[in-house]
Amino acid sequence: MKPFKSLFCLIATLGVLAFASCGQRHPKYVIGVSQCSEDVWRDKLNNELRIAAFSANDIDLRISSADDDVALQTQQIDKFAEMGVDLLIVAPGQMKVSGAIERAYDKGIPVIVFDRRTHSNKYTAFIGADNEEMGRNMARYLSSQVKGNGRVLEICGLYTSSPSIARRRGFDMEAAQHNNLQIVEHIECDWTEQQAYRQMDSLLSAPHAAFNYVFAHNDRMAVGAKNAARKHGLDLNAIHFIGIDAMAHKGGGMPMVRDGELMASYIYPTRGDKVMKLAMDILEKRPYKRENLLSSALVTVENVNVLLNQEEELERQTDNLLSLRRRVETTTNAFDTQRSYLFLLLFLVTLLLAACALAIKAYMGKKRYNAQLKESMVKQRKLTDDMERMTQTQLRFFTNISHELRTPLTLIAGPADQLGENPTIVGEPRRLVEMIRRNVGILTQMVSEILEFRKIQSEKAQLTLNHFDLAHELRLWSDDFKAVADRRGIRLSVEAPTDACWVIADREKVAHIFFNLMTNALKYTPPKGNVTTRLCHDNDSYTISVADTGKGLSDNDRQHIFERFYQAADAVGGTGIGLAIVKAYVDLHHGQVGVESQQGKGSTFSFTIPDSQPGYDASQDKQAQVKADTLLADDYSVSDVAAEHNRALVTGTEDYDNDRPLLLIIDDNVSMRAYLRSILAPHYNVMEAQNGEEGLAVARKNVPQLVVCDVMMPVMDGLEFCRLLKGDLSTSHIPVVLLTARTLEKQRAEGYATGADSYITKPFAAETLLARVANLLKSRVQLRRMFTGTTTEQEEQEALSAKDQTFVEQLRKTIKSHIPDANYSVEDLGEEMGLSRVQLYRKVKALTGYTVVDLLRKARLARAKRLLETTDKNISEVAYEVGFSTPSYFAKRFKEEYGVKPGEVQ
């Protein structure tokens, strides 16, 4: 029998391994792509890379974008290196990422530098356009088009970017060789249309050299410069604008050349197919060039229509390829699924054959044994019946929900206990292991309660009677909660007769009743409160009561508290079945249960059971010890457990969280708050609150920069908290991340409707929470153009919420009305705005990035500038009129703000 059993186990093991591995596809190469930013040009490149990777097959292409953040791109490159990608493609945003590229190269990872160069020579190959040649060709083109003398204004890209450096060098060197070209000015920008607009606007606002040609290092900056020229009323027919990129999309360089917005542009090639071919040549050990320059072409009105038609056709073909790729992936996934089912079917057939073989073997053995030993037939038949009953029991068990829950709980609890007994695990790992053990215990206790409830519902619960001293057991059970009570500062007491109080009852069920009542009492009793257990005997019955000094119950809650699934409006945790089980157990004992409560003073739960039950059999009385599980009682708290931690953060200054932003965690579960704090505290200052009402008070007083809030909480839930926070003038700007186990789309929509900025479903990864918090803090809208009177200021203000727009408008009017008052202070402004100094400081800093003092000074300087430009008043008169105490201090601040002296503006 043993060989067959071993064979069966071997087949089962092989089948499980085969099924686990079937359907999985492992790519031959993993290629990481680090893009320095996101724009239409790079989207086109990424699509070309995906199509080329699909054509190459067996490639896992992973693309990340740094959004023009050098530090983020450095982290992404290091992460790719740590992952051990087979090849790395990098488009460096600035020279500063050279270190990360070198680290990856030193690890033996081939590195292709694309589009832009770095200071380092540690790379496998470079592929990209010849930016210097582009600059030369644009200079040659301009020289051929100039009639008379060409005075050129050159708008350069980011000064640390290799394309900008090369384009400027090529253009300037070539222009110097043409007598009809003269570069009258260079403007440094950051590749964006907005920066080019601002720089051009600044240039045109002051005396400047005349020009009739503008060469921008990309088309976006050319558009920004032209818009600034249009604003200043320049004759755009006399000034010609040219750029580089020549993208074919709406608003790109090609359509602008066609429409006459640009005189010319130059195609900046993407060629993702060539990039991928170079990567495959390197990975497949085929010959390749280290330096690969992509060819390009000039776009003018003569050839733009042809090029646009070509691009349109190419885009159509690209869309077709992407659609084909998706269809192939769908088909592949379907094939993998079908193959998985086939493997599973084959495994089940093999298992069935093995089972049949075992059954035949067992039958033959049984037949031989029956022929040899007739007396063993009875035992064999009994054994067969027992096996049948065990099989049926196991089948019923596996169909029960407890199999689905308790099996994974056991697999978690076992390793967690082993880790907890390991003395080498200390510090933060020890705390996390204890958190796992604690919450597994809580979940196990809740599962047991649910299963017991199902047994009660199916009327299968029965009493197992014991004869025991009820007074003695109550003292023992109460002692089990002493440690929890001591940690919470709650006084426990038991008032019971000193003589033995013998009772015949189901000790385990009576203990369960007491544990449930004691758990609730501890959960709702604040520090320095009292929980008193009383036992008395009267009329052949015992009455046990548990009285607390907690917050009490309302009349409506008291009427429904023992109903199934009922929870009070301010319930702290729980499933709503604990007291229903209490009532069912009391009913089994032919007793009664009730509650007396007064809001604000506490509750007294009591139950009465007879001192004897019929059917007691002393021979069946098992005197097993019952011990309380106090995890649920210790996991929630109605006290201000976070008060001391919150007070420790307050330093009395408005900007203490400038380097480490202040975050507020709101959750009624102590363990969840501790877990969230362990995730966020290394990066941020963290305050805590245990419900929405307390959290709202903390937020209004301290004005955190972000709130992480649970949805389902007592007193005030997360949705109501979010609605009130967003409706308050002092806190409406604070982003809110809602944490919840509610996953339906309707529930998500409800959360967003209250003003929530993000919605994370439990369970969640710590990295997900950290990334979401960081992104919300980073993407917060800020007004940077206060008191400039420009359209940019208006656009920035319109991006704010309606509440914050109202605040900004009121702030602007209040400041403007007090500009001449030199004694007007931050306290005065806060009083008029209805905010404290701290609330005003943090809200203004969050919305504008400036302190209140800086904002007052900017308003005064803006008024002074307009007075100097539009009136004949001297500098001293203007200084005093806008609230400066001395003209010298005014002149100093004016020079710092505008870069010129006040006298130069008049």
C-alpha angles and dihedrals in degrees: 000000000000095000090053091047090051090048090051092051091047092052091047092050093048090047093052091048092048093049092047091053099040117099094022117123119200116199118228094225135024113207121190120206120197112194117192094215147352123255141125093275092054093043088057090049092049092052090050090050091050092050091047091047090050090052092048090051126204092055125128104203115197116187125190130178127208096199092225091307110134093193092050093049090050089053092048093051091048090049091052088050092050090050088056098233115191093234136006126214113195131186098189115216093203139356089262093080091067091099094058091047090051092050091053092046091050089055088062096256113141109239126203112195109208134191096347134046133223135210091255128089092204102108135104099227142347126218126176146097122306096250094182091054089049089056091049093049092050090052091049091049093050092048090053092050100043117105107198118340119355113210106192129200108200118206108199130201126236107325092225093051117101095220090055092048093048096044092050093047093049095045096045094047093048094043089054089061094057118075093203093059125077124173104216099179144003121215120197115217138159101245093266128118091227095055092047090051092051094046092047091046090052091049094049092046090066134045109289143167117274118253137178101187130052119197112191122188089231137017095249092059090047089056091048091050092048092050090052090049090050090051091054092050098245118165100259091190088065095047122066122203125203131177146169132251102055095202114186099219123103108289091018128126098268096054089045091053089048092049094045096248089119127033092214144338136196124233112245100202123224101186097173087172091063091045090054092045090053089049092051091047089055095045094044091047093242122149115276140166119250093214116046119177118193119222121235142176142227116250117214135158088268096062105020097096092053092048092048091052090050092049091048091053091045091051091050091051090047091053089050091051092048090049090049090049092053091049091050091049090050091050091046092051091049090050091050091050092050090047090052090052090048092053090048091050091049090049092051091048090050090047090050092050090049090049090050090050090051091048091051091047091050091048093050091048091048090050092051092047092049091051093049100038116030092176090062092061093087092050091045092050091048090049090051091050091048091050090050092051091047090050092052091047091050091048091052090046094052090051090053120093091237090075090056093051109029098048095061089039090057091048089053098041096049098056090038091056091048090052090047091055092050107102092200092069107087141150119017095355089054091051092050092049090051089049090054092048092047095051093044087056091050092049092047090051091049092048090051090051092051092049091048089050090053089051090053091048091053090048092239096120113112136179120255100200125219134177109226146146104263095194092052093047092049091056091049093047092047090052088059088067096045095095092052092046092049091052089052095043093243123144116227123199136172121207108194137136116275090224121080115276104204118198137171108222142114099286094196092053094045088050090050090053092051094044091052094049092045092048091053092046092053093045094056101036116095124221115291089026128128134237114192127189117200130189125191136166124219136151094002091305137102122223119201119189131184113200125187136182094226131124097289132217133284120242091254093050091048091056094052104028095108095048121110115273093356116144128180117246092252097038116153109223121308136115102254095246103085097088090039088060089047091056092045092052092048089050090052087057090049090245140125134245130197147156137224118195143165120193113248094015106062145255136271117206115191138174132190125207132173115261090235138035128203120249099037113163114190092200090061094047108117111191098209120165116247118208126191122243102219098181096104091047091054099043099072131046136189093197127092093262092163097052097096092045091049093048090052089060096054109092100169096250126107097226104042091124096052095113096028108035116226115247128188121214117200119187134131092217114088094205093049091051090050091050093048090047091052089054099044105030096076089061107028144027105260132205125183141212130176101218141013095264093053091041092053091054091049092047094050092049100042103023100216120205093236139008127215107197137178116227104216110057137136125255093017124010126219096259094055090044091052092048093051094043092052090046094055116091093218095051107026092106095057114109115231127208112197118208117199147143089226105110106170117116090233089057091048090051089051090054094049091046090063090057101266114160097205139013121207121186122219128273096046137165119252089232090057092054094045092048093048092049092047092048093049092050091046097047097047110132114246132187108231099165103060114160095005095110091217129136088247090063090052092048092050091050092049089056090065125087118269091254093052092045088056090049093049092048091050091046092051093049093046094050093045091051091057101040095112092051106094091187095054106123140192089256090055091051092048091051091053092046092049093240135116119246092258093046092048094046096050096042093049091045091049094049101039108017089234132103118245090251091053090049093052090050093048091052091051093047092048090052090047092051092053091048092051091049097045107031139050094235117131124240096263093051091050093046093054093042093058095047105265115140096211132026091223093058089045091053091049094051092043091055091048092050102042104019093237135082119256091246091059091059096054 
